[in-house]
Amino acid sequence: MTNSTVTIAPEVIRTVVRNTVLALSNVRRIARHRAWRGSDESRGVEVSVHEGQVHIKLHVVAAIDAPLVELGRTIQREVKTVVEEIVGLQVARVDVHFEDVAA
C-alpha cells in the first residue's frame, strides 16, 4: 500500500493525554483553562501536531502535598511514553502548568 495514510485527530491524542494524567495519584484534576475555546473536555489539554511531532500543554490541579517539580516531571515522562507508544508520533514537548492544589 504505497499511497495509504493514517490520520490521528488531535482529539484522540487529547483523550490519551487526559486519561494518562488523571491516572496519576497526585493529580486531582485537569484545570479548565479559560483562555482556550472548545468543550469542557478539551479545556486544560492543548495538543498540536507539527510535521509529525506532538506539542502538549497541560493545566493541572495537584494534590496539596505533592512535590510539584517531581510531579511535573512524572507527568511529562508518562505523557511522552504513552503518546509515543499508543499514538505512534514523537512528542517534542510537554508543558505542565500547575493552576492550583487541592485536598
Secondary structure, DSSP 4 states (H G I P E B T S, - for coil): --S------HHHHHHHHHHHHHTSTTEEEE---TTS-S-TTTTTEEEEEETTEEEEEEEEEEETTS-HHHHHHHHHHHHHHHIIIII--EEEEEEEEEEEEE-
